[in-house]
Amino acid sequence: MNLRVPGPTPLPPEVLAAVGQQMINHRGPEFEAMFGEVSAWLKVFFETENDVYVLTSSGTGGMEAAIVNSLSPGDRVLAVTMGSFGERFAAIAEAYGAAVTRLMVPMGKAADPEQVAAAIRKQGPFAAVLLTQNETSTAVTNDVEALAAAIREAGGDEVVILVDAISGLGAIRLQADAWDIDAVITGSQKAWMAPPGLAMVSFSPRAWRAYERSRMPKFYFDLGDARKYARRNQTPATPNVAALYGLHRSLKEMVAEGPEAIAERHRRIGDYCRQGLLAMGLTLLADPAHYSNTVTAANLPEGSTAAEVLAELRSRYGIICASSKVPGLEIIRIGHMGYVREADLDEVFAALREILAL
């Protein structure tokens, strides 16, 4: 099977082997040693001196944790939404009682820093701004550095910037400290080449100040508890030990390669995917200035439906791609993050040519 959805992603052989190890005591020294290395290695990719907390949940749980640990019911929040996952971030904030204002970005486009700043000046003040680094539903990557700078300039020093980096971080650079971002969230099943089941969240000093005044309900996702246990390289509740085995093994390889080299590798594979699709006459949904290097969304020719094409890819070729998360769009999404080679994409191109008669 050629798994080409934008998460979960295929696991390298060494990660598969690591996942199959016997369980250990999550209060014992073996776990603490492993968890300490995972925590330190994650900071390399979050590019932060702040601690990174590992939660047993999907990335959505990490998004919820960032919200409930930094906000109170009634807080005004600007949600910059450019697709279904940006909308999810906004919906979580609303579910906990935040007063959410949405800045809607057209599908396939990236957020404009000037428009975000203008929205803050006109409609603010806001306690927090929600951003998406990489919107997998449209295969668009935001310029988070420029957006964060615009938010700081327009919103002041105390506005909390929360970034969903679930499908980008680990493949696309994000410098949490240098860009003055307060919470960054990612998930193990994406570029990290580990099984699903872990969310990773960094929290800045500004975010911890917000935590002290936050009044949204929290228990399992209370990062204050996570911080207490992290000091001894443990977690408040039983963690996903098998997924941590995998993340520990993949991070060891990733740290050896380095964030810059990994980002460049993903730029090359992303460009390879885009050029292959364009060469067969397909068009792409995303703005070329903001193509994602972890997923590509291809528009299908008139008369083709995503459901039919995806079914053919699966049944005839053993290739699993993703449908659109945007109603009414006949597109397929091809994931190319983490453990992926050009040959994996060549199989997709050859199958599409036959299915679409290109």
C-alpha positions as CSV (number, residue, x, y, z in Angstrom):
1,M,0.0,0.0,0.0
2,N,1.2,3.5,-0.9
3,L,-0.2,5.7,1.9
4,R,-0.3,9.3,0.5
5,V,-2.8,11.0,2.8
6,P,-1.5,14.0,4.8
7,G,-1.5,12.0,8.0
8,P,-1.1,9.5,9.3
9,T,2.1,9.0,7.3
10,P,4.1,5.9,6.7
11,L,6.6,4.8,9.3
12,P,10.3,4.1,8.5
13,P,11.3,0.5,9.3
14,E,13.4,1.5,12.3
15,V,10.3,3.4,13.8
16,L,8.1,0.3,13.2
17,A,10.6,-1.8,15.0
18,A,10.7,0.7,17.9
19,V,6.9,0.8,18.2
20,G,6.8,-3.0,18.7
21,Q,8.9,-3.0,21.9
22,Q,7.6,-4.3,25.2
23,M,5.9,-1.8,27.5
24,I,7.8,-0.1,30.4
25,N,6.8,1.6,33.6
26,H,5.9,5.2,32.8
27,R,7.0,6.1,36.3
28,G,10.4,4.3,36.0
29,P,13.9,5.4,35.0
30,E,13.8,3.9,31.5
31,F,10.8,6.0,30.6
32,E,12.2,9.1,32.2
33,A,15.4,8.8,30.2
34,M,13.5,8.4,26.9
35,F,11.0,11.2,27.7
36,G,13.8,13.5,28.6
37,E,15.4,13.0,25.2
38,V,12.1,13.4,23.4
39,S,11.5,16.7,25.2
40,A,15.0,18.0,24.4
41,W,14.9,17.0,20.8
42,L,11.5,18.5,20.2
43,K,12.9,21.9,21.2
44,V,15.3,21.7,18.3
45,F,12.4,21.7,15.9
46,F,10.1,24.1,17.7
47,E,13.2,26.3,17.8
48,T,12.5,27.3,21.3
49,E,14.1,27.5,24.7
50,N,10.6,27.0,26.2
51,D,9.5,23.5,27.3
52,V,7.5,21.4,24.9
53,Y,4.8,19.3,26.5
54,V,3.8,15.9,25.1
55,L,0.1,15.0,25.5
56,T,-1.5,11.7,24.7
57,S,-4.1,12.9,22.2
58,S,-4.5,13.8,18.6
59,G,-3.4,17.2,17.4
60,T,-6.9,18.5,18.1
61,G,-6.3,17.8,21.7
62,G,-3.2,20.0,21.5
63,M,-5.3,22.7,20.0
64,E,-7.8,22.4,22.8
65,A,-5.0,22.5,25.4
66,A,-3.6,25.7,23.9
67,I,-7.1,27.4,24.0
68,V,-8.2,26.4,27.5
69,N,-4.8,27.1,29.1
70,S,-4.6,30.7,27.8
71,L,-8.1,32.0,27.7
72,S,-11.2,32.6,29.7
73,P,-14.9,32.6,28.7
74,G,-15.8,35.8,27.0
75,D,-12.2,36.6,25.9
76,R,-12.2,38.1,22.4
77,V,-10.3,36.0,19.9
78,L,-9.4,36.6,16.3
79,A,-9.4,33.4,14.3
80,V,-7.7,33.6,10.9
81,T,-9.3,30.8,9.0
82,M,-8.2,29.6,5.6
83,G,-9.8,26.1,5.5
84,S,-11.3,23.4,7.6
85,F,-8.6,23.2,10.2
86,G,-8.5,26.9,10.8
87,E,-12.3,26.6,11.3
88,R,-11.7,23.8,13.8
89,F,-9.4,26.0,15.9
90,A,-12.1,28.7,15.9
91,A,-14.8,26.2,16.8
92,I,-12.8,24.9,19.8
93,A,-12.5,28.4,21.2
94,E,-16.2,29.0,20.7
95,A,-17.0,25.7,22.5
96,Y,-15.3,27.0,25.6
97,G,-17.0,30.4,25.5
98,A,-14.6,32.7,23.7
99,A,-16.0,35.5,21.7
100,V,-14.6,34.6,18.3
101,T,-14.2,36.9,15.3
102,R,-13.3,35.2,12.1
103,L,-11.1,36.6,9.4
104,M,-12.1,34.4,6.5
105,V,-9.3,33.8,3.8
106,P,-10.4,32.6,0.4
107,M,-9.8,28.9,-0.3
108,G,-6.4,28.3,-1.7
109,K,-5.1,31.6,-0.5
110,A,-2.8,32.5,2.4
111,A,-3.6,35.1,5.1
112,D,-2.4,38.6,4.3
113,P,-0.5,40.1,7.2
114,E,-1.7,43.6,6.4
115,Q,-5.3,42.4,6.4
116,V,-4.8,40.7,9.8
117,A,-3.3,43.8,11.2
118,A,-6.1,45.9,9.8
119,A,-8.7,43.6,11.4
120,I,-7.0,43.9,14.8
121,R,-6.9,47.7,14.6
122,K,-10.5,47.9,13.5
123,Q,-12.1,45.2,15.5
124,G,-9.7,44.7,18.5
125,P,-8.5,44.5,21.1
126,F,-8.2,40.7,21.1
127,A,-6.8,38.5,23.9
128,A,-5.5,36.0,21.3
129,V,-5.1,35.3,17.6
130,L,-5.4,31.8,16.2
131,L,-3.2,31.0,13.1
132,T,-2.7,27.9,11.0
133,Q,0.8,27.3,9.8
134,N,-0.1,24.8,7.1
135,E,-3.7,24.3,6.0
136,T,-4.0,20.7,4.8
137,S,-7.5,21.1,3.4
138,T,-6.2,23.6,0.8
139,A,-2.5,22.8,0.7
140,V,-1.5,26.3,1.6
141,T,1.3,27.4,4.0
142,N,1.0,30.8,5.8
143,D,4.0,33.1,6.3
144,V,3.8,32.8,10.1
145,E,6.8,35.0,10.6
146,A,5.2,37.9,8.8
147,L,1.8,37.3,10.4
148,A,3.2,37.2,13.9
149,A,5.1,40.5,13.3
150,A,1.9,42.1,12.0
151,I,-0.1,40.9,15.0
152,R,2.5,42.2,17.5
153,E,2.6,45.6,15.8
154,A,-1.2,46.0,15.7
155,G,-2.2,44.1,18.8
156,G,0.4,44.9,21.4
157,D,2.8,42.9,23.5
158,E,0.2,40.9,25.5
159,V,-1.9,39.4,22.7
160,V,-1.3,35.7,22.8
161,I,-0.5,34.1,19.4
162,L,-1.5,30.4,19.1
163,V,-0.4,28.5,16.0
164,D,-1.7,25.2,14.7
165,A,1.5,23.7,13.2
166,I,0.2,20.1,13.2
167,S,0.8,19.4,9.5
168,G,3.8,21.6,9.0
169,L,6.2,21.6,11.9
170,G,9.0,19.0,11.5
171,A,9.0,19.6,7.7
172,I,8.5,23.4,7.4
173,R,10.5,25.7,9.7
174,L,8.8,27.6,12.4
175,Q,11.0,29.6,14.8
176,A,8.8,29.9,17.9
177,D,11.2,32.1,19.9
178,A,12.6,34.3,17.1
179,W,9.1,35.0,15.8
180,D,7.6,35.6,19.3
181,I,4.9,33.0,19.1
182,D,3.3,31.9,22.3
183,A,1.8,28.4,21.7
184,V,2.8,26.0,18.9
185,I,0.9,22.7,18.4
186,T,1.8,19.7,16.3
187,G,1.0,16.0,16.1
188,S,3.1,12.8,16.0
189,Q,1.4,11.3,12.9
190,K,2.5,14.0,10.5
191,A,6.1,15.0,9.5
192,W,7.4,13.3,12.7
193,M,7.1,9.8,11.2
194,A,5.5,8.4,14.4
195,P,2.2,6.7,15.1
196,P,-0.9,8.8,15.8
197,G,-1.7,9.5,19.5
198,L,0.7,12.3,20.6
199,A,0.2,16.1,20.6
200,M,3.2,18.3,21.3
201,V,2.7,21.9,22.6
202,S,5.1,24.6,23.5
203,F,4.2,27.5,25.8
204,S,6.0,30.8,26.1
205,P,6.3,33.0,29.2
206,R,3.5,35.2,27.8
207,A,1.3,32.2,27.5
208,W,2.1,31.2,31.1
209,R,1.0,34.6,32.2
210,A,-2.2,34.1,30.3
211,Y,-2.5,30.7,32.0
212,E,-2.5,32.3,35.5
213,R,-5.6,34.3,34.6
214,S,-7.3,31.7,32.4
215,R,-10.7,30.5,33.6
216,M,-11.7,28.0,30.9
217,P,-12.4,24.5,32.4
218,K,-9.5,22.0,32.1
219,F,-8.4,18.8,33.7
220,Y,-6.8,16.3,31.4
221,F,-5.4,19.1,29.3
222,D,-4.2,21.3,32.2
223,L,-0.7,22.3,31.1
224,G,0.1,23.4,34.6
225,D,0.0,19.7,35.6
226,A,2.0,18.8,32.5
227,R,4.7,21.3,33.5
228,K,4.9,19.9,37.1
229,Y,5.4,16.3,35.8
230,A,7.7,17.3,33.0
231,R,10.2,18.6,35.6
232,R,10.9,14.9,36.4
233,N,10.4,13.7,32.8
234,Q,7.0,12.2,33.3
235,T,3.4,12.9,32.3
236,P,0.4,13.5,34.6
237,A,-1.6,10.5,33.2
238,T,-0.6,7.3,31.5
239,P,1.1,8.2,28.2
240,N,1.0,6.4,24.8
241,V,4.2,4.5,25.4
242,A,4.3,2.8,22.0
243,A,3.9,6.1,20.1
244,L,6.6,7.6,22.3
245,Y,8.9,4.7,21.3
246,G,8.3,5.6,17.7
247,L,8.7,9.4,18.2
248,H,11.9,8.8,20.2
249,R,13.4,6.8,17.3
250,S,12.3,9.2,14.6
251,L,13.5,12.3,16.4
252,K,16.9,10.7,16.9
253,E,17.2,10.5,13.1
254,M,15.7,13.9,12.6
255,V,18.0,15.7,15.0
256,A,21.0,14.1,13.2
257,E,19.7,15.5,9.9
258,G,18.8,18.9,11.3
259,P,15.8,21.3,10.8
260,E,17.3,23.1,7.8
261,A,18.2,20.0,5.8
262,I,14.8,18.5,6.5
263,A,13.0,21.6,5.4
264,E,15.0,21.6,2.2
265,R,14.3,18.0,1.6
266,H,10.6,18.7,1.9
267,R,10.9,21.7,-0.4
268,R,12.4,19.4,-3.0
269,I,9.8,16.6,-2.6
270,G,7.0,19.2,-2.6
271,D,8.3,20.7,-5.8
272,Y,8.6,17.3,-7.3
273,C,5.0,16.5,-6.6
274,R,3.7,19.8,-8.0
275,Q,5.8,19.6,-11.1
276,G,4.6,16.0,-11.7
277,L,1.0,17.0,-11.5
278,L,1.4,20.1,-13.6
279,A,3.3,18.1,-16.2
280,M,0.2,15.9,-16.8
281,G,-2.0,18.9,-17.3
282,L,-3.6,19.2,-13.9
283,T,-4.0,22.5,-12.0
284,L,-3.4,23.1,-8.3
285,L,-5.7,24.7,-5.8
286,A,-3.1,26.6,-3.8
287,D,-1.7,30.0,-4.6
288,P,1.8,29.3,-6.1
289,A,3.3,31.9,-3.7
290,H,2.2,29.7,-0.7
291,Y,2.4,26.1,-1.8
292,S,2.6,23.6,1.0
293,N,5.7,21.4,1.1
294,T,3.8,18.6,3.0
295,V,0.6,18.2,0.9
296,T,-0.6,19.1,-2.6
297,A,-4.2,19.6,-3.6
298,A,-4.8,18.9,-7.3
299,N,-8.0,20.0,-9.2
300,L,-9.5,17.2,-11.2
301,P,-10.6,17.6,-14.8
302,E,-14.2,18.4,-15.6
303,G,-16.3,15.3,-15.5
304,S,-14.1,13.5,-12.9
305,T,-15.1,13.2,-9.3
306,A,-12.8,12.9,-6.3
307,A,-14.8,9.9,-5.0
308,E,-14.4,7.9,-8.2
309,V,-10.7,8.8,-8.6
310,L,-9.8,7.9,-5.0
311,A,-11.7,4.6,-5.3
312,E,-9.8,3.7,-8.4
313,L,-6.5,4.6,-6.9
314,R,-7.2,2.4,-3.9
315,S,-8.8,-0.6,-5.7
316,R,-6.6,-0.8,-8.8
317,Y,-3.2,0.5,-7.5
318,G,-3.2,0.3,-3.7
319,I,-2.6,4.1,-3.5
320,I,-4.5,5.9,-0.7
321,C,-4.9,9.7,-1.3
322,A,-7.2,12.1,0.4
323,S,-10.4,13.8,-0.6
324,S,-11.2,17.5,-0.2
325,K,-12.3,18.8,3.1
326,V,-14.0,21.7,1.3
327,P,-17.5,20.9,0.1
328,G,-18.0,21.3,-3.6
329,L,-14.4,21.0,-4.6
330,E,-13.4,18.1,-6.8
331,I,-9.8,17.8,-5.7
332,I,-7.5,15.1,-4.4
333,R,-4.9,15.7,-1.8
334,I,-1.5,14.0,-2.0
335,G,0.6,13.9,1.2
336,H,4.4,14.1,0.9
337,M,5.8,14.6,4.4
338,G,8.1,12.6,6.6
339,Y,9.0,9.2,5.2
340,V,8.5,9.7,1.4
341,R,10.5,9.2,-1.7
342,E,10.1,10.4,-5.3
343,A,9.3,6.8,-6.3
344,D,6.2,6.9,-4.1
345,L,5.0,9.9,-6.0
346,D,5.9,8.4,-9.4
347,E,3.4,5.6,-8.6
348,V,0.7,8.2,-8.0
349,F,1.5,10.0,-11.3
350,A,1.4,6.9,-13.3
351,A,-1.9,5.7,-11.8
352,L,-3.5,9.2,-12.3
353,R,-2.5,9.2,-16.0
354,E,-4.3,5.9,-16.5
355,I,-7.4,6.8,-14.5
356,L,-7.8,10.2,-16.1
357,A,-6.5,9.2,-19.5
358,L,-3.9,12.0,-19.5
